[in-house]
């Protein structure tokens, strides 16, 4: 049994797509292209960490923090009940 909400339920709604780390942009571009299958009022994107290593022409409308990192560095985001933490390694 699937818990997925049918895409038609989002028709004529405003949508905010949230990602933890914007790295290459593949996650956001995939999500935006999915919702472009139907008429929506507006699509906004939000990320906790923006790394500026995009391969795809997508940007975050809302950013928690922008980090200048090398491609070899890794960001790990952890969520808990009382805290959210981003680590750079």
mmCIF file of the C-alpha atoms, coordinates in Angstrom:
data_MODEL
# 
_entry.id   MODEL 
# 
loop_
_atom_site.group_PDB 
_atom_site.id 
_atom_site.type_symbol 
_atom_site.label_atom_id 
_atom_site.label_alt_id 
_atom_site.label_comp_id 
_atom_site.label_asym_id 
_atom_site.label_entity_id 
_atom_site.label_seq_id 
_atom_site.pdbx_PDB_ins_code 
_atom_site.Cartn_x 
_atom_site.Cartn_y 
_atom_site.Cartn_z 
_atom_site.occupancy 
_atom_site.B_iso_or_equiv 
_atom_site.pdbx_formal_charge 
_atom_site.auth_seq_id 
_atom_site.auth_comp_id 
_atom_site.auth_asym_id 
_atom_site.auth_atom_id 
_atom_site.pdbx_PDB_model_num 
ATOM 1  C CA . UNK A 1 1  ? 0.000  0.000  0.000   1.00 0.00 ? 1  UNK A CA 1 
ATOM 2  C CA . UNK A 1 2  ? 1.440  3.351  -1.035  1.00 0.00 ? 2  UNK A CA 1 
ATOM 3  C CA . UNK A 1 3  ? 1.242  6.513  1.089   1.00 0.00 ? 3  UNK A CA 1 
ATOM 4  C CA . UNK A 1 4  ? 1.901  8.748  -1.915  1.00 0.00 ? 4  UNK A CA 1 
ATOM 5  C CA . UNK A 1 5  ? -0.512 11.627 -2.473  1.00 0.00 ? 5  UNK A CA 1 
ATOM 6  C CA . UNK A 1 6  ? -1.821 11.747 -6.069  1.00 0.00 ? 6  UNK A CA 1 
ATOM 7  C CA . UNK A 1 7  ? -0.274 14.632 -8.006  1.00 0.00 ? 7  UNK A CA 1 
ATOM 8  C CA . UNK A 1 8  ? -3.745 15.901 -8.953  1.00 0.00 ? 8  UNK A CA 1 
ATOM 9  C CA . UNK A 1 9  ? -4.254 16.908 -5.295  1.00 0.00 ? 9  UNK A CA 1 
ATOM 10 C CA . UNK A 1 10 ? -1.645 19.666 -5.784  1.00 0.00 ? 10 UNK A CA 1 
ATOM 11 C CA . UNK A 1 11 ? -3.391 21.245 -8.785  1.00 0.00 ? 11 UNK A CA 1 
ATOM 12 C CA . UNK A 1 12 ? -3.794 25.046 -8.406  1.00 0.00 ? 12 UNK A CA 1 
ATOM 13 C CA . UNK A 1 13 ? -1.871 25.075 -5.096  1.00 0.00 ? 13 UNK A CA 1 
ATOM 14 C CA . UNK A 1 14 ? 1.297  26.873 -4.039  1.00 0.00 ? 14 UNK A CA 1 
ATOM 15 C CA . UNK A 1 15 ? 4.136  24.438 -3.363  1.00 0.00 ? 15 UNK A CA 1 
ATOM 16 C CA . UNK A 1 16 ? 7.345  24.759 -1.353  1.00 0.00 ? 16 UNK A CA 1 
ATOM 17 C CA . UNK A 1 17 ? 9.966  22.088 -2.057  1.00 0.00 ? 17 UNK A CA 1 
ATOM 18 C CA . UNK A 1 18 ? 12.438 21.686 0.819   1.00 0.00 ? 18 UNK A CA 1 
ATOM 19 C CA . UNK A 1 19 ? 15.861 20.018 0.606   1.00 0.00 ? 19 UNK A CA 1 
ATOM 20 C CA . UNK A 1 20 ? 18.535 19.677 3.256   1.00 0.00 ? 20 UNK A CA 1 
ATOM 21 C CA . UNK A 1 21 ? 21.608 20.416 1.082   1.00 0.00 ? 21 UNK A CA 1 
ATOM 22 C CA . UNK A 1 22 ? 21.641 22.013 -2.376  1.00 0.00 ? 22 UNK A CA 1 
ATOM 23 C CA . UNK A 1 23 ? 24.708 20.488 -3.974  1.00 0.00 ? 23 UNK A CA 1 
ATOM 24 C CA . UNK A 1 24 ? 24.371 19.643 -7.677  1.00 0.00 ? 24 UNK A CA 1 
ATOM 25 C CA . UNK A 1 25 ? 20.708 20.629 -7.870  1.00 0.00 ? 25 UNK A CA 1 
ATOM 26 C CA . UNK A 1 26 ? 19.549 17.209 -9.065  1.00 0.00 ? 26 UNK A CA 1 
ATOM 27 C CA . UNK A 1 27 ? 17.069 16.683 -6.216  1.00 0.00 ? 27 UNK A CA 1 
ATOM 28 C CA . UNK A 1 28 ? 15.431 20.092 -6.635  1.00 0.00 ? 28 UNK A CA 1 
ATOM 29 C CA . UNK A 1 29 ? 15.318 19.931 -10.445 1.00 0.00 ? 29 UNK A CA 1 
ATOM 30 C CA . UNK A 1 30 ? 13.692 16.485 -10.260 1.00 0.00 ? 30 UNK A CA 1 
ATOM 31 C CA . UNK A 1 31 ? 11.096 17.676 -7.738  1.00 0.00 ? 31 UNK A CA 1 
ATOM 32 C CA . UNK A 1 32 ? 10.280 20.871 -9.647  1.00 0.00 ? 32 UNK A CA 1 
ATOM 33 C CA . UNK A 1 33 ? 9.944  18.989 -12.941 1.00 0.00 ? 33 UNK A CA 1 
ATOM 34 C CA . UNK A 1 34 ? 7.549  16.534 -11.256 1.00 0.00 ? 34 UNK A CA 1 
ATOM 35 C CA . UNK A 1 35 ? 5.207  19.330 -10.156 1.00 0.00 ? 35 UNK A CA 1 
ATOM 36 C CA . UNK A 1 36 ? 5.387  21.037 -13.559 1.00 0.00 ? 36 UNK A CA 1 
ATOM 37 C CA . UNK A 1 37 ? 3.248  18.161 -14.885 1.00 0.00 ? 37 UNK A CA 1 
ATOM 38 C CA . UNK A 1 38 ? 0.179  19.951 -13.498 1.00 0.00 ? 38 UNK A CA 1 
ATOM 39 C CA . UNK A 1 39 ? -0.907 23.588 -13.264 1.00 0.00 ? 39 UNK A CA 1 
ATOM 40 C CA . UNK A 1 40 ? 0.196  25.001 -9.898  1.00 0.00 ? 40 UNK A CA 1 
ATOM 41 C CA . UNK A 1 41 ? -0.073 28.556 -8.578  1.00 0.00 ? 41 UNK A CA 1 
ATOM 42 C CA . UNK A 1 42 ? 3.557  28.853 -7.527  1.00 0.00 ? 42 UNK A CA 1 
ATOM 43 C CA . UNK A 1 43 ? 6.625  26.726 -6.780  1.00 0.00 ? 43 UNK A CA 1 
ATOM 44 C CA . UNK A 1 44 ? 9.272  27.897 -4.307  1.00 0.00 ? 44 UNK A CA 1 
ATOM 45 C CA . UNK A 1 45 ? 12.377 26.054 -3.171  1.00 0.00 ? 45 UNK A CA 1 
ATOM 46 C CA . UNK A 1 46 ? 14.068 26.109 0.234   1.00 0.00 ? 46 UNK A CA 1 
ATOM 47 C CA . UNK A 1 47 ? 17.326 24.539 1.403   1.00 0.00 ? 47 UNK A CA 1 
ATOM 48 C CA . UNK A 1 48 ? 19.078 24.402 4.751   1.00 0.00 ? 48 UNK A CA 1 
ATOM 49 C CA . UNK A 1 49 ? 22.569 24.526 3.203   1.00 0.00 ? 49 UNK A CA 1 
ATOM 50 C CA . UNK A 1 50 ? 23.478 25.940 -0.220  1.00 0.00 ? 50 UNK A CA 1 
ATOM 51 C CA . UNK A 1 51 ? 26.851 24.684 -1.515  1.00 0.00 ? 51 UNK A CA 1 
ATOM 52 C CA . UNK A 1 52 ? 26.945 26.447 -4.902  1.00 0.00 ? 52 UNK A CA 1 
ATOM 53 C CA . UNK A 1 53 ? 28.105 23.388 -6.914  1.00 0.00 ? 53 UNK A CA 1 
ATOM 54 C CA . UNK A 1 54 ? 25.098 23.200 -9.210  1.00 0.00 ? 54 UNK A CA 1 
ATOM 55 C CA . UNK A 1 55 ? 25.065 21.123 -12.388 1.00 0.00 ? 55 UNK A CA 1 
ATOM 56 C CA . UNK A 1 56 ? 21.448 22.057 -13.131 1.00 0.00 ? 56 UNK A CA 1 
ATOM 57 C CA . UNK A 1 57 ? 19.892 25.518 -13.626 1.00 0.00 ? 57 UNK A CA 1 
ATOM 58 C CA . UNK A 1 58 ? 18.032 25.680 -10.315 1.00 0.00 ? 58 UNK A CA 1 
ATOM 59 C CA . UNK A 1 59 ? 18.313 27.970 -7.317  1.00 0.00 ? 59 UNK A CA 1 
ATOM 60 C CA . UNK A 1 60 ? 16.910 28.039 -3.828  1.00 0.00 ? 60 UNK A CA 1 
ATOM 61 C CA . UNK A 1 61 ? 14.423 30.804 -3.140  1.00 0.00 ? 61 UNK A CA 1 
ATOM 62 C CA . UNK A 1 62 ? 15.112 30.478 0.588   1.00 0.00 ? 62 UNK A CA 1 
ATOM 63 C CA . UNK A 1 63 ? 18.479 29.454 2.110   1.00 0.00 ? 63 UNK A CA 1 
ATOM 64 C CA . UNK A 1 64 ? 19.451 28.719 5.681   1.00 0.00 ? 64 UNK A CA 1 
ATOM 65 C CA . UNK A 1 65 ? 23.180 29.174 5.058   1.00 0.00 ? 65 UNK A CA 1 
ATOM 66 C CA . UNK A 1 66 ? 25.446 29.420 2.008   1.00 0.00 ? 66 UNK A CA 1 
ATOM 67 C CA . UNK A 1 67 ? 28.834 27.693 2.302   1.00 0.00 ? 67 UNK A CA 1 
ATOM 68 C CA . UNK A 1 68 ? 31.830 27.968 0.031   1.00 0.00 ? 68 UNK A CA 1 
ATOM 69 C CA . UNK A 1 69 ? 33.057 24.389 -0.064  1.00 0.00 ? 69 UNK A CA 1 
ATOM 70 C CA . UNK A 1 70 ? 35.189 22.232 -2.285  1.00 0.00 ? 70 UNK A CA 1 
ATOM 71 C CA . UNK A 1 71 ? 33.590 19.439 -4.287  1.00 0.00 ? 71 UNK A CA 1 
ATOM 72 C CA . UNK A 1 72 ? 35.438 16.878 -2.125  1.00 0.00 ? 72 UNK A CA 1 
ATOM 73 C CA . UNK A 1 73 ? 33.967 18.171 1.134   1.00 0.00 ? 73 UNK A CA 1 
ATOM 74 C CA . UNK A 1 74 ? 30.803 16.564 2.468   1.00 0.00 ? 74 UNK A CA 1 
ATOM 75 C CA . UNK A 1 75 ? 27.935 18.085 4.443   1.00 0.00 ? 75 UNK A CA 1 
ATOM 76 C CA . UNK A 1 76 ? 25.887 15.928 6.774   1.00 0.00 ? 76 UNK A CA 1 
ATOM 77 C CA . UNK A 1 77 ? 22.627 17.224 8.234   1.00 0.00 ? 77 UNK A CA 1 
ATOM 78 C CA . UNK A 1 78 ? 21.118 15.610 11.316  1.00 0.00 ? 78 UNK A CA 1 
ATOM 79 C CA . UNK A 1 79 ? 17.663 16.263 12.709  1.00 0.00 ? 79 UNK A CA 1 
ATOM 80 C CA . UNK A 1 80 ? 16.569 15.490 16.242  1.00 0.00 ? 80 UNK A CA 1 
ATOM 81 C CA . UNK A 1 81 ? 13.598 16.428 18.359  1.00 0.00 ? 81 UNK A CA 1 
ATOM 82 C CA . UNK A 1 82 ? 15.342 19.409 19.948  1.00 0.00 ? 82 UNK A CA 1 
ATOM 83 C CA . UNK A 1 83 ? 18.100 20.275 17.490  1.00 0.00 ? 83 UNK A CA 1 
ATOM 84 C CA . UNK A 1 84 ? 19.177 20.352 13.834  1.00 0.00 ? 84 UNK A CA 1 
ATOM 85 C CA . UNK A 1 85 ? 22.880 20.293 13.014  1.00 0.00 ? 85 UNK A CA 1 
ATOM 86 C CA . UNK A 1 86 ? 24.930 20.518 9.798   1.00 0.00 ? 86 UNK A CA 1 
ATOM 87 C CA . UNK A 1 87 ? 28.502 19.156 9.768   1.00 0.00 ? 87 UNK A CA 1 
ATOM 88 C CA . UNK A 1 88 ? 31.178 19.936 7.170   1.00 0.00 ? 88 UNK A CA 1 
ATOM 89 C CA . UNK A 1 89 ? 33.790 17.219 6.653   1.00 0.00 ? 89 UNK A CA 1 
# 
